[in-house]
Amino acid sequence: MRLVIVGAGFAGMYAALSAARLRDIEDVSPEELEIALVAPQPMLVIRPRLYEPKPETLTAPLKEVLDAVNVVYVQGSVEAVDTKARAVDVVNAKGERKSLSYHRLVIATGSRLFRPNIPGLAEHGFSVDNLDDAIALDRHLHKLATMPASKARDTVVIAGAGLTGIEAATEMPSRLRTIFDKNTKPRVIIVDRSPAVAPDMGEYPRPFIEDALRTVGVETRLNAGVASLDKSGVSLSTGERIEAATVIWAAGFRANPLTTKIPAARDNFDRLLVDKCLRVLSVPGVFATGDAARAACDDIGNYALMSCQHATRMGAFAGNNAAAELLDVPTRCYHQKAYVTCLDLGEAGAIFTRGWDRKVEMVGESAKKTKQEINTVWIYPPKAERAAALASADPERVTDL
């Protein structure tokens, strides 16, 4: 039997570890149940940290931990899925194609930034969505440091006042002073069509976030959208023109396009609709998890967000359940009633909230310490030791805050 997991992000990694854990518990050999993880590289990109400097350092190797739990790594990208034949087409870096059969399939391909058809965005916009984009932005900022100071050079516009946009914006003033000169007076502007920053965060955290933006010197342009970009700046829907050498797009995400290859229902974000055990509805043998799945966290209407926190736990349930079906043991219903948000606010610290109503528990330096622990410890892969790696993937304990 073979279980194939597509994707080496947080959900894919924990799906593989959790499936291996159940296989170990049931005393089934890797020869009887092969677990294969397909991804372009055997590494975890620490995506929640890509707004930080030195993005090239923000990866963690996975090959050793996969080897420790007898998970087979398959290099390549899945470009097609035949759910009737139960096979995926894998294309490697050399363009070589092969078919990989499966008895159960877990789609854990994550999400990507949604880039609308705005004039100039593709040519002149930057992002912190993936490793390559974050590295390109970092190189761009360092290149600017070789140029004379000017209004455009020292101005960064960030499109999107959600969590990603806020973290990128509040980090940027100190980042630019480090790259340019400590006496540089950078101008950072967040643009969003919403009437308030952090529109999804609710009423409790927003005053703290707004205060943090003022503290670090980030301006806002609300009820405004980006109309067009060019190499010297951005034009807004309000008619305002901002001279800026750097425009960062941080507005909106969609599930990886592989979800569209599955003949099943999807939501407006292209996430596959799944049942309580994360099975894709109406497609036997296929599970979806992380940012690729629209999954209920509880019975009162809360659904998993496109976040590392949800992806890790969802991955553990999906991997466990896919293996459970093959091993003929009971599956477990995914649940994630606990939910926290820890938002980095640059030199203003951070904010930590708990619950779907986001009640504020910590702000400032205390929250910053928690954010740093999350970013440097909690979200990294377990050690490449069999017992520790398997123990880390207990579905009932992963991300149980």
Backbone hydrogen bonds, N-H to C=O, Kabsch-Sander energy under -0.5 kcal/mol:
donor,donor_aa,acceptor,acceptor_aa,energy
3,L,34,E,-3.1
4,V,2,R,-0.5
4,V,104,R,-2.5
5,I,36,A,-3.1
6,V,106,V,-2.8
7,G,5,I,-0.7
7,G,38,V,-2.9
9,G,108,A,-0.6
13,M,9,G,-2.8
14,Y,10,F,-2.0
15,A,11,A,-2.1
16,A,12,G,-2.2
17,L,13,M,-2.2
18,S,14,Y,-2.5
19,A,15,A,-2.3
20,A,16,A,-2.2
21,R,17,L,-2.1
22,L,18,S,-2.2
23,R,19,A,-2.3
24,D,20,A,-2.1
25,I,21,R,-2.4
26,E,22,L,-2.5
27,D,24,D,-1.3
28,V,23,R,-2.6
33,L,29,S,-2.1
34,E,1,M,-2.9
36,A,3,L,-3.0
36,A,34,E,-0.6
37,L,72,V,-3.1
38,V,5,I,-3.1
38,V,36,A,-0.5
39,A,37,L,-0.5
39,A,74,V,-1.8
43,M,41,Q,-1.9
44,L,60,A,-3.2
45,V,43,M,-0.6
46,I,44,L,-0.5
46,I,58,L,-2.5
47,R,45,V,-2.5
49,R,46,I,-2.2
50,L,47,R,-1.8
52,E,49,R,-2.4
57,T,54,K,-1.9
58,L,55,P,-2.1
59,T,57,T,-1.2
60,A,44,L,-2.0
62,L,42,P,-2.8
63,K,42,P,-1.0
66,L,62,L,-2.6
67,D,63,K,-2.6
68,A,64,E,-2.0
69,V,65,V,-0.9
69,V,66,L,-0.6
70,N,67,D,-1.4
71,V,66,L,-2.8
72,V,35,I,-2.8
72,V,70,N,-0.5
74,V,37,L,-3.0
74,V,72,V,-0.5
75,Q,73,Y,-0.5
76,G,39,A,-1.8
77,S,91,V,-2.6
79,E,77,S,-0.6
79,E,89,D,-2.2
80,A,89,D,-0.8
82,D,87,A,-3.1
83,T,81,V,-0.7
86,R,82,D,-1.3
87,A,82,D,-1.7
88,V,100,L,-2.4
89,D,80,A,-2.5
90,V,88,V,-0.6
90,V,98,K,-3.2
91,V,77,S,-2.8
92,N,96,E,-2.4
95,G,92,N,-2.0
98,K,90,V,-2.3
100,L,88,V,-2.9
101,S,99,S,-0.5
102,Y,86,R,-2.5
103,H,2,R,-3.1
104,R,2,R,-1.4
105,L,285,G,-2.7
106,V,4,V,-2.7
107,I,105,L,-0.5
107,I,287,F,-3.0
108,A,6,V,-2.1
108,A,106,V,-0.8
112,R,254,R,-2.9
114,F,252,G,-2.5
115,R,113,L,-0.7
118,I,116,P,-2.2
121,L,118,I,-2.3
124,H,120,G,-2.7
125,G,121,L,-2.3
126,F,247,V,-3.0
134,A,130,N,-2.5
135,I,131,L,-2.4
136,A,132,D,-2.3
137,L,133,D,-2.3
138,D,134,A,-2.1
139,R,135,I,-2.5
140,H,136,A,-2.1
141,L,137,L,-2.5
142,H,138,D,-2.1
143,K,139,R,-2.2
144,L,140,H,-2.1
145,A,141,L,-1.1
146,T,143,K,-1.5
147,M,144,L,-2.0
154,D,150,S,-2.1
155,T,152,A,-1.4
156,V,187,R,-2.8
157,V,246,T,-2.6
158,I,189,I,-3.2
159,A,157,V,-0.5
159,A,248,I,-2.9
160,G,158,I,-0.8
160,G,191,V,-2.9
166,I,162,G,-2.4
167,E,163,L,-2.4
168,A,164,T,-2.4
169,A,165,G,-2.4
170,T,166,I,-2.8
171,E,167,E,-1.4
172,M,168,A,-1.2
175,R,171,E,-1.8
176,L,172,M,-2.9
177,R,173,P,-2.0
178,T,174,S,-1.8
179,I,175,R,-2.0
180,F,176,L,-3.5
184,T,181,D,-2.2
187,R,154,D,-3.1
188,V,186,P,-0.5
188,V,217,G,-0.7
189,I,156,V,-2.6
190,I,219,E,-2.8
191,V,158,I,-2.8
192,D,221,R,-2.3
198,A,161,A,-2.6
201,M,198,A,-1.9
202,G,198,A,-0.6
206,R,202,G,-0.9
208,F,205,P,-0.7
209,I,205,P,-2.1
210,E,206,R,-3.0
211,D,207,P,-2.0
212,A,208,F,-2.1
213,L,209,I,-2.4
214,R,210,E,-1.8
215,T,211,D,-2.3
216,V,212,A,-2.3
217,G,213,L,-0.8
218,V,213,L,-3.0
219,E,188,V,-2.9
219,E,217,G,-0.5
221,R,190,I,-2.8
223,N,192,D,-0.5
223,N,194,S,-2.3
224,A,192,D,-2.2
227,A,225,G,-0.6
227,A,235,S,-2.8
228,S,235,S,-1.6
229,L,119,P,-2.6
230,D,233,G,-2.3
233,G,230,D,-1.2
234,V,242,I,-2.4
235,S,228,S,-2.6
236,L,240,E,-3.0
237,S,225,G,-2.7
239,G,236,L,-1.8
242,I,234,V,-2.8
243,E,241,R,-0.5
244,A,232,S,-1.4
244,A,242,I,-0.6
245,A,152,A,-2.6
245,A,155,T,-0.6
246,T,155,T,-1.0
247,V,124,H,-0.5
248,I,157,V,-3.1
249,W,126,F,-3.4
249,W,247,V,-0.5
250,A,159,A,-3.0
250,A,248,I,-0.6
252,G,250,A,-0.6
254,R,112,R,-2.5
255,A,269,F,-3.2
256,N,110,G,-2.6
259,T,256,N,-2.1
260,T,257,P,-1.6
261,K,258,L,-1.9
262,I,259,T,-1.3
264,A,262,I,-2.6
267,D,271,R,-2.0
270,D,267,D,-1.9
272,L,292,A,-3.0
273,L,265,A,-2.2
274,V,294,R,-1.3
275,D,279,R,-2.1
278,L,275,D,-2.0
280,V,286,V,-2.8
281,L,273,L,-2.1
283,V,280,V,-1.6
286,V,283,V,-1.5
287,F,105,L,-3.4
288,A,278,L,-2.0
289,T,107,I,-2.3
292,A,289,T,-1.6
293,A,290,G,-1.8
294,R,272,L,-2.9
295,A,293,A,-0.8
297,C,302,N,-3.1
298,D,302,N,-1.0
304,A,295,A,-2.7
307,S,305,L,-2.0
311,A,307,S,-2.5
312,T,308,C,-2.3
313,R,309,Q,-1.0
314,M,310,H,-2.8
315,G,311,A,-2.6
316,A,312,T,-1.7
317,F,313,R,-2.0
318,A,314,M,-2.8
319,G,315,G,-2.7
320,N,316,A,-1.9
321,N,317,F,-2.7
322,A,318,A,-2.5
323,A,319,G,-2.0
324,A,320,N,-2.5
325,E,321,N,-2.0
326,L,322,A,-1.2
327,L,323,A,-2.1
328,D,324,A,-0.7
329,V,324,A,-2.3
334,Y,276,K,-3.1
336,Q,297,C,-2.2
341,T,353,T,-2.1
343,L,341,T,-0.5
343,L,351,I,-2.6
344,D,342,C,-0.5
345,L,349,G,-2.7
347,E,170,T,-0.7
348,A,345,L,-2.0
349,G,346,G,-1.9
350,A,348,A,-0.5
350,A,364,G,-0.6
351,I,343,L,-1.8
352,F,362,M,-2.9
353,T,341,T,-3.0
354,R,359,K,-2.3
355,G,339,Y,-3.7
358,R,355,G,-1.5
359,K,354,R,-2.1
361,E,352,F,-3.0
362,M,352,F,-1.7
364,G,350,A,-1.6
366,S,363,V,-0.7
368,K,364,G,-1.8
369,K,365,E,-2.2
370,T,366,S,-1.5
371,K,367,A,-2.6
372,Q,368,K,-2.6
373,E,369,K,-2.0
374,I,370,T,-2.6
375,N,371,K,-2.8
376,T,372,Q,-1.9
377,V,373,E,-1.9
378,W,373,E,-1.7
379,I,374,I,-1.8
380,Y,377,V,-1.3
385,E,383,K,-2.3
389,A,385,E,-3.0
390,L,386,R,-2.5
391,A,387,A,-2.3
392,S,388,A,-1.7
393,A,390,L,-1.3
394,D,391,A,-1.2
397,R,394,D,-2.2
398,V,394,D,-1.8
400,D,397,R,-1.6
401,L,399,T,-1.4
